[in-house]
Amino acid sequence: MASPKVEGEGFFEVDHFFINDQINKVIAHIEPQIEKVIKGHILFHAFFLLATVLEVFFLMTFFAFLIKSSLFAFSLAFIFLTIFTYFILRIYFQTKKPEQLADLKDRYLKACKHLVGYKEGVPEHHVALANACCKFASFLDGKEYTYYKPPAFLQSLAPTLERFSCQIHWEDFHLMKELLLNNTIEEYLRLVRFEPTNLEVHAALANAYVMLSGLYTGTNQADGETSDRWIPPQKKSEVFANQFRKTAERAIEEFKILNDYAPDDPWIHEQLAYSYHDLRMPQEEIREYEAILKLCPNDLDTLFKLGALYFQQGSNAQGLRVYEELKRANYKKAEYLIEYYGSYHKNLEVSRN
């Protein structure tokens, strides 16, 4: 989903386009440093792997000669020393890498704060920094799949290399995005203290929680389409499921605040519907679109979305009634709606497989 933003007139006194352009430059400066940290660890593993292979190769090649002298024991000891050194240094670097990534996040925030002249308590500065964090997190999305690309004549290996790249690097990018999105939430929480009844701030905070919850889902889905990219099995673990539930609960709490303040505002219900969609809560999404139609009965675009949801959830009778209503209204996309008929059955087949 798009980065959560607050666009009230009272917030932005900074130059949008200038700030966005400068933030892009900061991202272009920080992102190679993230790659440098990650590639440094790749080189570390590659060096010790190569050293061990060469030592074993040397031992096997000159085995007949070495077995007759004390050099054989020395060669074995050297191999074990290399392996022991590798595991000791591996623990050190595994501990150090999260600290390096957190430091790069802090550098990014420092540069962004300098750009906006950040001051605690100034609403537009909190919003600008939150949006900058979302922007960088969105930029990093999917990067874990792109580290190893085959030459043009070996494109058949691309899916395998994508999977290998993700297996090796997904935790690094997950951590970086988690740090950035948590910082986004922190900025909006600070902003709520200054504008506790501003609905756009609560909507942005809710959407920030939704974005964070997306890090903990075990699927690659967007707008109803399932990606065939490999997903780390850890993302389907109970730990990630608990993280998703906790984050989703925070988002829903913000939704309740929005609904309490403006139960008859179609914009609020629309924002809730979008967020429920991202949280994969179709029944709640349907409820919000139904609420919009009670307030705006002639909103055919919303009626189309509701009809599609009915079909996707197996409520074909309700979906067909919506289809007939759109046909009577000469809605230009009415014929597209019927293509969703049977999608519930298709989704069941996908989930079984």
N, C-alpha and C positions, 0 to 999 in steps of 0.2 A: 504494500500500500504506500501511498504518498507520505512524505514526512509530515507529521502533525505541525500545523502552523496556526498562529494567531494573527489575525489581520485587522483587528479593530483600529479605528482611527486614532485612538488615544495611545497606541502602543508604538508605532513605528515612526520615529523621527529621523532614523538613520537612512542612508541611501541604499535601498534594496540591491540595485544592480551593481553598484560599486562593491558592496560587501560580498555579494555572491561571487563576483569575479575574483576578489581577493582571497576568499575562502577556497575557491578552486585552485588558486596558486599554492595555498598552504597545503592542501591535500596532495597536490603534485610534488611538493617538497617532502612531506612526511611519508607518503606511501612507499617510495623507494627505500626509505630507512627501515620500514617494516620488512620489506623484501630482503634487505641486507641482513637483518637479524635472523630471519627464517633460513636464508641461504647459508648463513654462517653455520647454522646447526646441521644443514645438509652436508656441507663440506667436512664438518667434524666427523659425522658418521661415515662418510665416504673415505676419508683419510684412514681411519682405523680399519675399515673393511679391507681396503686395498693393502694396507700394511700387513694385516693378518694373512690375507691370501698369498702375498709375496713370500712371507716367512714360511708358510706351509709348503708353498711351491719349491722354495729353496731347500727345505728339509727333505722333501720327497725326491728332488732331483739328485741331491748329493747324499742320499741316504746310505748308500753302500760305503762311501768314504767316511761319513760322519759317525757311523755306528762303531767304527774301529777306534774312535778317539773320544776324548772328553768333550769335544765340540758338540756331540749329539745331545748330551745333557744340557749344555749351554744353550743350544738352539731351542730345545723344548722349554727351558726356563724363560727364554726371551719371548716365545709365543704366549706363554701363560702370563708373563708380565704385561705384554701388550693388551691382552684381553682384560686383565685386572685393571689396568690403567684406564681402559675404555669405560668400564662400568663405573669406576669411581668418578671420572670426569663427566660421564653421562648424567649421574645424579646431580652434580653441581650445575651443569648447563640446563637441566630440566627445571631446577629451582630458579635459576637466573632468568630464563626466558620470559616468564610471566612478569617479572619485575621490569625487564627491558620494554615489553609491550605497554605496561602501565606507564612507564616513563615517557614513551612516545605519545601516548594519549594525553599526558599532562603537557607535553610540549605543544601539541596541537591546540589544546584549550588555551594555553598561555598566548599563543600566536593569535587566536581568534579574539581573545579578550583585548589584546592590544589593538586589533583592527577596529573594534567597536568602542574602544575607550571604556571598557567594562567597569561599572560601578555597582556594588551591591545595593539592591533596593530600587534600581531603575528598571521598570518593567520591560521596556523595549530591548534592554541589554540581555536580560534573562531569556527573552524570546529568541533573540538573534543567536545566542550561544546554544540554546536547545536545538534550534534548526540546523546549526553548523554540525552538531554531533550527529543528528539524524542524517544529514547529507553525507557525512563520511561513512557512517554505518551502511547506508544504501550503496555507496561507491564500492565498499568491500564485499558486498553480497555476491557470492558465486566465485570469488577470486580463488578459493581453495581448489577449484577444479582446473585451473588454467596454468599451473606451473610447468607442466611437461607437455609439450606439443610435438607431434611427429612431423617429419618432413612431408611435403606434398604427396610423394609417391607411396606413403605408408599411412594414409588417412584411415585405413581400416583399423589401425591401432588406437585411434583417438579415444574411443569409449574406454578402453583398458587403461590408457594413460590418465584419463580424467578420473577414473576410479582410484588409481594408485595415488594421484596427486591429492585427492580428497582424503584418502586414508591417512596420508602422512601429515597433512597440514590443516585439517578441518578444526582441530582444537585451538590452534593459534588464532584463526580468523573468528572462531566462535567467541573466544575470550575478548578479542579486540572489539567486536560488535557489542558484546555484553557490557563492556566498560563504557562505551560511547552512549548506548541507550540508557544505561543506568544514570549517566550524567544528564541526559536529556530529562529524565524523570525528576532528578534532583532540582534542575532549573525550574521546571514547571511547578514543583512543590513550593519552591521559594516564591514563585510568582503568585501562587494561590494565597499566600499569606498577605500579599499586598492588594490583591483583587479577588477576595474570597467569593464574590457573587458574580464574577464575570463568566458567563457560560462558555465563551470561546476558549478561555483558559482551561476550564474543566474538560471540554471536548478534546483539546490538544493533549491534555494529560492522559485522558482515556485512550486516545490513539497511540500515545507513546507506550502505554502498557500493552496495547495490542501488538505493536511492533516488537516489543521485548518478548512477548509470549510466542511470537513466530519463531524465535530462536530455539524454542524447546519442543516444537512439533516434529513428529517422526515422518512427515510427508513432504513432498515437493509439489505442492498444488498452488495454482494461481488462477483465479477467475474460472474455476470449474475444470481446468485442464490439469491433467496429471503429467508431471515430468518423469521421464524414464531415467533420470540421473540417479546414480547410486547414492544411497543415504547411509551414513554411519549407523551401525546397529545400536550404538550408545544412545542415539537420539530417540530410540524406541524403548528405552529402559524406564523403570519405575521412577528413578531419580528425575529424569527429564519430565516425565508425566506429572510428577508432584510440582516441579517448578512451573510447568505450564498452568496447572490448576491455580496455584498461588497467585501468579501474575494475572490470570484471567479474572480471578476474584477481585483484584484491585481495579481492573478495568471496569468490571460490572458495577462496582461501588460508585465509580465516577459516573457511569451511565444513570444510576439511580438518582444521583444529585441533579443531573441534567433534566431528567424527567420530572423530578419534584419541583424544580424552579419554573419549568415551561412545558407543562403537559400538553398544551395546545399549539405548540410551535412545530410546524412541519419540518423545519430545518433540523431541529433537535432529533426528531424521529428518523430523519434521513441519515444523520451522523451515527445514530445508534444502529441502524440497519447495516451501514457499511462496516461498522466495527464488529457487529455480530457475525457478519459474513467472514471477516478475517479470523474470527475466533471459531469458525465452523460450527455455529449455533443456528441452524436453519429455522427451527421453530420460532426462536426469538426474533430472527430476521423477518419472518413472515408476519409476526405480530406487529412489528414496527411499520411495515408497508401497509398493513390493514389499517393501522392508526392514521397513517398519512391519507389514505383514501377516504376515511371518515371526515377528515378535515378538508381535503381537496378531492371531491368525488370525480372531477373531470381530468385528473392527472393521468393521462394515458400511458406515459412513460413508466410511472410507478406501477400501474396496472399490469403492464407487460412484464416487469420484473417479478411481480407477485405471481403471475401465471407461470412463468418459468420455474419459480420455486415450488409451486404446487406440483408440477410435473416431476421435478427432481426429487421430491419427497414422496412420490407415489400417489398423490391426491389428484388422480387424473380427471375425476368428475368436476372438481373445482377448477382445474386447469382448462378444461373444455368450455366451461361456462365463461371464463375470462376470455378465451379465444373467440367465442361467439360475440361477446360484448365488444371486443376490439374490431371484429369484422363489421358489426353494425355501425361503429363509429368511423369506419373507413381509415383505420389506423394503418399507416404505411408498412409497419413491421409486423402486422398481424400474422402473415403467413410464416414468418420466421419462428413464431412461438410454437407452432405445431411440431417443429423439429425437436423440441424438448420432450415430446411424447415418447415414453419408453426409456427415458434416461435413468429413472429409478432402477429399472431392471439391469441396465448396463453397469450402474454403480455397484449393485449387489454382486455382479459377476467379477468386477475388478477387485472388490474387497475379499472375495473368496479365494482369488488367485494370489 
